[in-house]
Amino acid sequence: SLPIILFTFFRFETKLIIRVSGKIKMNFFRKLIWKLNRKNFYLITCPTKDSQKELIDLGIIEKKKIIFLPDPIIDIKKIHILKNKKVNNIETKKKFFLCIGRFTRQKNHVLAIKTFKKISKQYTDVDLVIIGEGELKKEYENLINKLNLNGRISILDYDQNIFKYLKNSAVLISPSLWEDPGFVMVEAAASNTFIISSDCPSGPKEFLDQDAGLLFENNNSQDLEKKITEFMNMSPQKINKFKLNAKRNSHKYTKLRHYKILSAYMN
């Protein structure tokens, strides 16, 4: 709220542009600050249409000032280079499901681990790889040990080049409780990786609409299991169709497109 408050007391020539990021939490104090300073807002950018609608429905800021601006997530040329790097710390000859993200409650990797336990006997030729870092790492390790999955689930430290893992994975599983829109999901689509995601607010549902991936009910292990089974029984032709649709959607999130949209509004 500090930049907004500063615009109350000083007359800046600079335009005030607010970029919404993550889950919108409009408490009483923040709502009051926004109402008192709404004339100073030049533009508010939202990374998903869902978050844009949520802000418009609040009725605090003029509708024309609230725009949908996809995040500048991917660089196509860079991805083509990085995804062809060699993976040395996992057995790439065996299929694996992939989860990527900070080890926090939001990312909900515990759901993926517990669901994998249910399907591990049915799909003995598939492992699970979780990449990231965070305060819940020990909890994950204890759970994996408790479920006797030490040989089937690998936890790897975060690597700046996640594209080499995405290229070699069978599917990216995103069990997050909320995303906006979900950077890894967009990066997976650009890497031609199949996506299974929770239908959490607010990005995945929007991104994977129209046969670009599979959505399961948020925080529902049984439905995730069902969607994994659906994927495993899917024909190669249908999988490729979903991947192609997702890749097309990912092109909305290039740095160049972000620049062009923002430039148009600035001019």
LODREN-820013 format. One record per residue: residue number from 1; residue in one letter; x, y, z of N, C-alpha, C in turn. Coordinates in steps of 0.05 Angstrom, whole numbers, always signed. Each point is the difference from the previous one (the first is absolute). Example, Ala and Ser with C-alpha at 12.3 -4.5 7.8 and 13.67 -1.06 7.14 Angstrom:
 seq type n_east n_north   n_up ca_east ca_north  ca_up c_east c_north   c_up
   1    A   +264    -114   +156     -18      +24     +0    +18     +24     +0
   2    S     -7     +21    -14     +16      +24     +1    -15     +22    +14
***
This chain:
 seq type n_east n_north   n_up ca_east ca_north  ca_up c_east c_north   c_up
   1    S    +16     -24     +0     -16      +24     +0    +17     +25     +0
   2    L    +26      -1     +5     +17      +24     +3     +0     +17    -25
   3    P     +4     -11    -24      +0      +18    -24    -27     +15     -3
   4    I    -22     -14     +6     -26      +12     -2     -3     +24    +19
   5    I    +10      -4    +25      -2      +21    +20    +18     +24     -8
   6    L    +23      -6    -11     +18      +22     -8    -12     +18    -21
   7    F    -16     -12    -18     -13      +15    -21    -22     +18    +11
   8    T     -8      -4    +25     -20      +17    +14    +13     +27     +8
   9    F    +25      -2     +9     +13      +24    +11    +18     +15    -19
  10    F     +8     -14    -22     +18      +13    -19    -11      +0    -28
  11    R     +6     +20    -16      -9       +1    -27    +23      -9    -18
  12    F     -2     -25     -8     +21      -12    -17     -8      +2    -30
  13    E    +20      +4    -17      -6       -2    -28     -2     -29     -9
  14    T    +12     -18    +16      -1      -28     -6    -28     -11     +1
  15    K     -7     -18    -18     -26      -13     +0     +1     -23    +20
  16    L    -22      -3    +15      -2      -22    +20    -14     -24    -13
  17    I    +16     -21     -5     -11      -25    -11     +3     -22    +21
  18    I    -22     -12     +7      +0      -22    +20     -1     -27    -14
  19    R    +19     -17     +6      -1      -27    -11    -10     -20    +21
  20    V    -23     -12     -5     -11      -20    +19    +16     -26     -4
  21    S     +8     -12    +22     +15      -25     -1     -9     -18    +23
  22    G     -7     -25     -7      -9      -19    +20    -29      +4     +8
  23    K     -7     -13    +22     -28       +0     +9     -7     +28    +11
  24    I    -22     +11     -9      -9      +27     +9    -12      -2    +28
  25    K    +12     +16    +18      -9       +1    +28     -6     +29     +6
  26    M    -25      +8     -5      -8      +28     +4    -13      +3    +28
  27    N    +18      +4    +20     -11       +4    +27    -10     +29     +3
  28    F    -11      +6    +24     -13      +26     +4    +19     +24     -4
  29    F    +25      -3    +10     +19      +22     -2     +8      +4    -29
  30    R     +6     -21    -14      +8       +2    -28    -22     +12    -17
  31    K    -25      -9     +5     -23      +10    -15     -3     +30     +4
  32    L     +4      +9    +25      -3      +28     +7    +21     +17    -15
  33    I    +25     -10     +0     +22      +14    -13     -5      +3    -30
  34    W    -10     -22    -12      -6       +1    -29    -23     +19     -5
  35    K    -20      +1    +16     -23      +18     -5     +8     +29     +2
  36    L    +17      +6    +20      +9      +28     +5    +18     +10    -23
  37    N    +13     -19    -13     +21       +8    -20     -7      -9    -29
  38    R    -25      -7     -4      -6      -12    -27     +4     +19    -23
  39    K     -2     +26     +5      +5      +19    -22    +29      +0     -9
  40    N    +18     -10    +17     +29       +0     -7     +8     -25    -16
  41    F    -17     -20     -2      +6      -24    -15     -1      +6    -30
  42    Y    +22      -6    -13      +0       +2    -29     -9     -26    -13
  43    L     +9     -22    +11      -5      -27    -11     +4     -21    +21
  44    I    -17     -21     -1      +4      -24    +16     +2     -24    -19
  45    T    +22     -15     +1      +3      -23    -17     -5     -26    +16
  46    C    -14     -18    -13      -7      -26    +13    +11     -23    -17
  47    P    +12     -20    +12     +12      -22    -16    -20     -20    -10
  48    T    -25      +1    +11     -21      -19    -10    -26     +16     -3
  49    K    -17     -10    -17     -26      +12     -4    -18      -3    +25
  50    D     +6     -21    +15     -15       -5    +25     +6     +21    +21
  51    S    +26      +7     +3      +7      +21    +19     -9     +27     -9
  52    Q     +0      +4    -27     -10      +25    -11    -30      +4     +7
  53    K    -15     -21     -4     -29       +0     +7     -5      +5    +29
  54    E    +17     -12    +17      -3       +3    +29     +4     +29     +8
  55    L    +20     +13    -11      +5      +28     +6    -23     +18    -11
  56    I     -9      -5    -24     -22      +16    -11    -25      -3    +17
  57    D     -6     -24     +9     -24       -5    +16     +1     +15    +27
  58    L    +24      +6    +10      +3      +15    +25    -11     +29     -3
  59    G     +1     +10    -24     -11      +26     -6    +15     +24    +12
  60    I    +26      -5     +6     +16      +22    +12    +12     +18    -22
  61    I    +11     -13    -21     +14      +14    -21    -17      -2    -26
  62    E     +2     +21    -17     -14       -1    -25     +8     -25    -17
  63    K    -20     -12    -12      +4      -24    -15    +21      +3    -22
  64    K     +0     +23    -14     +18       +4    -23    +30      +1     +9
  65    K     +5      +4    +26     +27       +1    +10    +11     -27     +8
  66    I    -17     -20     +0      +8      -27     +9     +2     -18    -25
  67    I    +25      -8     -6      +4      -15    -25    +12     -28     +5
  68    F     -4     -18    -18     +12      -26     +0    +27      +2    -14
  69    L    +21      -6    +14     +27       +1    -12    +15     -25     +8
  70    P     +2     -20    -18     +15      -25     +6    +29      +6     +8
  71    D     +9     -14    +20     +28       +3    +10    +20      -7    -22
  72    P    +24     +14     +1     +21       -7    -19    +16     -24    +10
  73    I    -11     -24     -4     +11      -24    +13    +21     -13    -17
  74    I     -5      -2    -26     +18      -18    -16    +15     +16    -22
  75    D    +23     -12     -6     +17       +9    -22     +5     -25    -17
  76    I    -14      -2    -23      +0      -24    -16    +28      -9     -8
  77    K    +17     +18     -9     +27       -7     -8    +16     -12    +23
  78    K     -3     +12    +23     +14      -10    +24     -9     -28     +8
  79    I    -26      -5     -2     -11      -26     +7    +11     -22    -19
  80    H     +2      +6    -26     +10      -19    -19    +29      -9     +6
  81    I    +16     +19    +11     +27       -6     +7     +1     -16    +26
  82    L    -14      +9    +20      +2      -11    +27    -12     -29     +2
  83    K    -22      -5    -15     -13      -26     +3    +16     -23    -12
  84    N    +20      +7    -16     +17      -21    -12    +25      -6    +17
  85    K     +3     +13    +23     +22       -7    +18     -4     -27    +12
  86    K    +21     -13     +7      -1      -27    +11     -9      -1    +29
  87    V    -17     -19     +7      -8       -4    +28    +18     -22    +12
  88    N    +14      +6    +21     +19      -20    +11     -9     -12    +27
  89    N    -19     +13    +14      -6       -9    +27    -25     -16     +3
  90    I    -13      -8    -22     -22      -19     +1     +2     -20    -23
  91    E    -14     -22     +3      +1      -22    -20    -20      +7    -22
  92    T     +9     +12    -22     -18      +10    -21    -10     -22    -18
  93    K    +10     -25     +3     -10      -22    -16    -27      -9    +10
  94    K     -7      +7    +25     -25       -8    +11    -19     +24     +0
  95    K    -25      -5     -6     -20      +22     +0     -2     +12    +28
  96    F     -5     +26     +1      -6      +13    +26    -19     +23     -3
  97    F    -17      +2    +21     -17      +23     +4    +17     +22    +13
  98    L     -7     +25     -4     +16      +22    +10    -16     +20    +15
  99    C     +9      +9    +23     -11      +22    +15    +22     +20     +4
 100    I     -5     +26     -4     +20      +21     +4    -12     +23    +15
 101    G    +15      +9    +20     -10      +24    +15    +11      +0    +29
 102    R     -2     +22    +13      +9       +2    +28    -14     -19    +18
 103    F    +14     -10    +20     -12      -20    +18    -16     +15    +21
 104    T    -24      +9     -8     -18      +15    +18    -28     -12     -2
 105    R    -17      +8    +18     -28      -10     +1    -14      +7    -26
 106    Q     +6     +23    -11     -14       +9    -25     +4     -20    -22
 107    K    +25     -10     -3      +7      -18    -22    -12     -28     +3
 108    N     -7      -7    +25     -15      -24     +6    +12     -26    -11
 109    H    +27      -3     +2     +13      -24    -10     -8     -25    +16
 110    V     -9      +4    +25      -8      -23    +16    -22     -15    -14
 111    L    -19     +14    -13     -21      -13    -15    +11     -17    -22
 112    A    +20     +10    -14     +12      -16    -22    +13     -25    +11
 113    I    +14      +2    +22     +14      -23    +12    -20     -21     +9
 114    K    -22      +8    +14     -20      -19     +9    -15     -13    -23
 115    T     -5     +16    -21     -13      -11    -24    +18     -20    -14
 116    F    +25      +6     -2     +19      -18    -13     +1     -27    +14
 117    K     -2      +1    +27      -1      -25    +15    -22     -18    -10
 118    K    -23     +12     -6     -24      -16     -8     +4     -13    -27
 119    I    +16     +13    -18      +3      -10    -27    +26     -14     -5
 120    S    +18      +0    +20     +27      -10     -4     +1     -30     -7
 121    K    -18     -15    +11      -1      -29     -6    -11      -6    -28
 122    Q    -18     +17     -8     -12       -3    -27    +19      +8    -22
 123    Y    +15     +22     +5     +19      +10    -20    +29      -3    +11
 124    T    +10     -24     -2     +26       -6    +11    +23     +11    -16
 125    D     -6      +8    -25     +21      +10    -18     +2     +31     +1
 126    V    -14     +13    +19      +1      +29     +2     +8      +8    +28
 127    D    +17     +20     +2      +9      +12    +26    -11     +28     +2
 128    L     +5     +12    +23      -8      +28     +5    +25     +16     +8
 129    V     +4     +23    -13     +22      +18     +6    -11     +26     +9
 130    I     +9     +10    +23      -9      +26    +11    +25     +18     +1
 131    I     -2     +23    -13     +22      +19     +0     -7     +26    +14
 132    G    +17      +9    +18      -5      +25    +14    +16      +2    +26
 133    E     -7     +19    +17     +13       +4    +25    -20     +14    +19
 134    G     +4      -3    +26     -18      +14    +18     -2     -14    +27
 135    E    -17     +11    +17      -1       -9    +28    -13     -27     +4
 136    L    -14     -10    -20     -14      -26     +3    +15     -24    -11
 137    K    +25      +5     -7     +16      -22    -12     +1     -24    +19
 138    K     +6      +5    +25      +2      -22    +20    -27     -15     +2
 139    E    -21     +15     +0     -27      -12     +1     -5     -19    -24
 140    Y     +9      +9    -23      -3      -17    -24    +16     -25     +3
 141    E    +25      +3     +9     +17      -24     +2    -11     -20    +20
 142    N    -11     +10    +22     -12      -18    +21    -24     -14    -11
 143    L    -16     +14    -16     -24      -12    -11     +7     -21    -21
 144    I    +20      +6    -16      +9      -20    -21    +10     -25    +14
 145    N    +15      +3    +21     +11      -22    +16    -23     -16    +13
 146    K    -19     +14    +11     -23      -13    +13    -16     -17    -20
 147    L     -3     +10    -25     -16      -14    -20    +17     -20    -16
 148    N    +25      -5     +9     +18      -19    -13     +3      +6    -30
 149    L     +5     +25     -6      +3       +9    -28    +28     +11     -6
 150    N    +19      -7    +17     +28      +10     -4    +12      -6    -27
 151    G     -7     -22    -11     +12       -7    -26    -16     +10    -24
 152    R    -23     +12     +6     -18       +9    -21     -4     +30     -2
 153    I     +6     +14    +21      -2      +30     +0    +27     +12     +6
 154    S     +8     +19    -17     +25      +14     +4     -6     +30     +5
 155    I    +14     +11    +20      -2      +28     +6    +27     +13     -8
 156    L     -1     +19    -19     +24      +13    -10     +0     +30     +7
 157    D    +23     +10     +5      +3      +29     +6     -8     +15    -26
 158    Y    -10     +25     +5      -8      +16    -23    +23      +5    -19
 159    D     -6      -2    -25     +20       +5    -22    -11     +22    -17
 160    Q    +17     +19     -7      -9      +23    -17    -10     -10    -27
 161    N    +12     -22     -9      -9      -11    -26    -19     -23     +5
 162    I    -26      +7     +3     -20      -21     +4     -9     -12    -27
 163    F     +7     +12    -22     -10       -8    -26    +11     -28     -8
 164    K    +24      -6     +8     +11      -27     -6    -16     -22    +14
 165    Y    -11      +6    +24     -17      -19    +14    -27      -2    -13
 166    L    -11     +24     -8     -26       +0    -12     +0     -16    -26
 167    K    +22      +3    -16      +2      -14    -25     -1     -31     +3
 168    N    +13      -9    +22      +2      -29     +4    -23     -12    +16
 169    S    -17     +17    +11     -22      -11    +17    -24      -9    -17
 170    A    -15     -18    +11     -24       -9    -13    -23     +20     +2
 171    V     -1     +13    +24     -21      +20     +5     +8     +18    +23
 172    L     -8     +25     -1      +4      +18    +23    -26      -1    +16
 173    I     +3      -5    +26     -24       +1    +18     +3     +25    +17
 174    S    -21     +17     -1      +0      +24    +16    -24      -2    +20
 175    P     +6      -7    +25     -22       -4    +20     -6     +25    +17
 176    S     +9     +24     -9      -1      +24    +16    -28      +7    +10
 177    L     -2     +12    +23     -25       +9    +12     -9     +26    -13
 178    W    +19     +16    -10      -7      +24    -16    +25      +7    -17
 179    E     -5     +12    -23     +21       +9    -18    -11     +24    -16
 180    D    +18     +16    -10      -9      +24    -15    +22      +9    -19
 181    P     +3     -12    -24     -15      -22    -10    +14     -27     +4
 182    G    +25      +0     +9     +15      -25     +3    +23      -1    -20
 183    F    +23     +12     +7     +23       +2    -18     +9     -27    -11
 184    V     +2     -20    +17     +10      -26     -8    -18     -13    -21
 185    M    -26      +4     +4     -20      -11    -19     +5     +12    -28
 186    V     +4     +26     -2      +5      +13    -25    +26      -9    -12
 187    E    +21      -3    +17     +26      -10     -9     -2     -29    -10
 188    A    -17     -16    +13      -4      -28     -9    -13      -1    -27
 189    A    -20     +17     -4     -14       +1    -26    +19      +8    -22
 190    A    +17     +20     +5     +20       +9    -20    +21     -22     -5
 191    S     +4     -18    +19     +19      -21     -3    -12     -26    -12
 192    N    -26      +3     -8     -14      -23    -12     -5     -23    +20
 193    T     -5      +7    +25      -5      -19    +21    -30      -1     +6
 194    F    -11     -24     +3     -28       -3     +8     -4     +11    +28
 195    I    -24     +11     +5      -5      +13    +26    -26     -11    +13
 196    I     +3      -8    +26     -23       -6    +17     +1     +20    +23
 197    S    -21     +15     +4      +1      +21    +20    -26      +1    +16
 198    S     +1      +9    +25     -24       +6    +16    -15     +23    -13
 199    D    -26      +0     +4     -16      +22    -11     -2     +23    +20
 200    C    +23      +5    +13      +1      +21    +21     -3     +28    -12
 201    P     -7     +20    +16      -1      +27     -9    +29     +10     -3
 202    S     +7     +16    -21     -19       +8    -20    +10      -7    -29
 203    G    +25      -9     -2     +12       -3    -26     -4     -26    -16
 204    P     +3     -24    +13      +0      -25    -15    -25      -5    -16
 205    K    -23      +5    +11     -25       -5    -14     -1     +17    -26
 206    E     +9     +24     +2      +0      +19    -23    +20      -9    -21
 207    F    +24      -9     +9     +21       -7    -18     -5     -27    -14
 208    L    -11     -20    +14      -4      -27    -11    -27      -4    -12
 209    D    -16     +21     -3     -26       -2    -12     +3      -9    -29
 210    Q    -21     -12    -10      -1       -9    -29    +22     -21     -6
 211    D     +0     -22    +16     +18      -23     -6    +29      +7     -2
 212    A    +10     +14    +20     +29       +6     +1    +13     -15    +23
 213    G    -15     -16    +15     +10      -15    +23    -23     -11    +16
 214    L     +6     -14    +22     -21      -11    +17     -1     +14    +26
 215    L    -25      +7     +9      -4      +13    +26    -13     -19    +19
 216    F    +10      +0    +25     -14      -16    +21     -9     +19    +22
 217    E    -20      -9    +15     -11      +16    +21    +21      +8    +21
 218    N     +1     +25     +7     +20      +11    +18     +2     -16    +26
 219    N    +24     -10     +7      +6      -14    +24    -16     -26     +3
 220    N     -6     -13    -23     -15      -25     +0    +17     -22    -11
 221    S    +11     -17    +18     +18      -21     -8    -13     -21    -18
 222    Q    -25      -6     +5     -15      -20    -16     -3     +10    -29
 223    D     -6     +25     -3      -4      +11    -27    +27      +2    -15
 224    L    +22      +6    +15     +26       +0    -12     +8     -28    -10
 225    E     -6     -19    +16      +5      -28     -8    -15      -7    -25
 226    K    -25      +9     -1     -17       -5    -24    +12     +13    -25
 227    K    +10     +24     +3     +11      +15    -23    +27     -12     -9
 228    I    +16     -11    +19     +24      -13     -8     -6     -25    -16
 229    T    -20     -15     +9      -8      -25    -14    -10      +7    -28
 230    E    -15     +22     -2     -10       +9    -26    +23      +6    -19
 231    F    +20     +14    +11     +24       +6    -16    +14     -25     -9
 232    M     +4     -19    +18     +15      -24     -6    -14     -17    -21
 233    N    -27      +3     -2     -15      -15    -20     -5     +16    -26
 234    M    +11     +23     -1      -6      +18    -23    +17      -8    -24
 235    S    -11      +3    -24     +15       -7    -24    +22     +21     -5
 236    P    +22      -8    -13     +21      +19     -7    -10     +24    -16
 237    Q    -20      -5    -18     -11      +22    -16    -14     +21    +17
 238    K    -15     -10    +19     -15      +19    +18    +19     +15    +18
 239    I    +21     -14    +10     +20      +13    +17    +14     +23    -16
 240    N     +7      -6    -25     +13      +21    -17    -18     +23     -5
 241    K    -26      -5     -3     -20      +21     -5     -1     +19    +25
 242    F     -1     -12    +24      +0      +16    +25    +26     +16     +2
 243    K    +22     -12     -6     +26      +14     +2     +1     +24    -19
 244    L    -10      -4    -24      +0      +21    -21    -17     +24     +9
 245    N    -24      -6    +11     -18      +21    +10    +13     +16    +23
 246    A    +14     -15    +18     +13      +13    +22    +23     +18     -9
 247    K    +15     -10    -20     +22      +16    -10    -10     +26    -13
 248    R    -22      -2    -14     -12      +24    -12     -7     +20    +22
 249    N    -12     -10    +21      -8      +18    +22    +25     +13    +13
 250    S    +22     -15     +1     +24      +10    +13    +12     +25    -14
 251    H     -6      +2    -26     +11      +22    -16    -12     +27     +8
 252    K    -21      +0    +16     -12      +25    +11    +19     +11    +22
 253    Y    +18     -17    +10     +17       +8    +23    +29      +5     -7
 254    T     +5      +8    -25     +27       +7     -8     +7     +28     +9
 255    K    +26      +5     +3      +9      +27     +7     -8     +21    -21
 256    L     +2      -8    -25      -6      +19    -22    -29      +8     +0
 257    R    -18     -19     +5     -29       +6     +0     -6     +18    +24
 258    H    +12      -6    +23      -4      +17    +24     +8     +29     -6
 259    Y    +23      +3    -12     +10      +26     -7    -18     +15    -18
 260    K    -11     -13    -21     -17      +13    -20    -26     +10    +13
 261    I    -12     -17    +17     -26       +8    +13     +5     +23    +18
 262    L    +20      -1    +17      +6      +21    +19     +7     +26    -14
 263    S    +16      -2    -21      +7      +24    -15    -24     +14    -12
 264    A    -19     -16    -10     -24      +11    -12    -16     +16    +20
 265    Y     -2      -9    +25     -14      +14    +20    +15     +25    +10
 266    M    +26      -3     +0     +17      +23     +9     -2     +23    -20
 267    N     -3      -7    -26      -1      +21    -21    -28     +11     -3
***
